[in-house]
Amino acid sequence: MRNIAFILPRRKFSYVRRLLAILLPGLLLLTACGGSTAEPEPTSVSAGETAKFDSLKLTDNGDKKAPGVEFTKPLEVAEPTVKVITEGSGETVKANQVANISVLALNGKDGSMLEDTFPNEPEPLELNEELKTGSEVIYNAFVGARVGSSLALAVPGQAAAAGGEAQPTQLLVIKVISAEDIAPVLEKPEGEAITPPAGLPKVTENGEGIPEINVEGVAAPTALVSQDLIKGNGATVKETDTLTVNYVGVTLAGGTKFDSSFDRGEPASFPLTGVIKGWTQGLAGKTVGSRVLLVIPKDLAYGEAGQGEAKGDLVFVVDILGAK
């Protein structure tokens, strides 16, 4: 079976994810100052040409509005450079936490704004071993910083490609809005069993605890159905979250199984903004630990054409094991 995270149409990635995808290859080449970084540093570690930030001044405008930024132009760096510019007064950000951040991206040549995420909800940056391995510089800049701190990250410009234009240095001002522990991923749903109303597909478990769906006699849905079978006690899922789930999907017409993470033997992880509308709308607002029955009209799935064996109205059972 194909993983639903790949077969479902994807939407726009968050700015943080796009940023890291661009930065990480270059940051792998940079070594942070301060000696060995095998263990998390007690304070944020600067790296690169930090003297280039001497003229940088920030005016704080709160958590929902980008700071005022002044610096000598043009700002040019030959290597990625990162430093805490203003230190917050909150708790120290620790390894294996999620730092919720807002980003203001500026053109280093003239100071013009490239992107501003401050008016939006903060975006999560998970300070885990994956980030540490991919970019120890970024990891060590955030681990040890205090909540409320503003970091500056300068990204070198790029020479003009054939027929294109040169890209100037980018200056990113990143504010740490909050930090929180990463919730553990569950092995199975945990919570209160809920008796669903009549008329929905029947869900049972086989001897291994894997859900099985019986669609016999179920009418075509006129609207999305999102029914808890187990009501979890964990955090409420946001539409912007990345979920870890186990699931099985069948067609309403005939009950043909077309996808199952259970059959692959491992959960799937994907951003909730990157799946079909029936999943996005049906899982946002649910809680971690829940088992959810989704009955999805075809217009909230793959439309008239379908995708592979996933045709027409679809039925899923989804176990929400984690969200971040």
Summary of the structure (lengths in Angstrom):
residues: 324
radius of gyration: 23.2
end to end distance: 25.5
largest distance: 71.2
contacts: 1033
relative contact order: 0.17
helix: 16%
strand: 34%
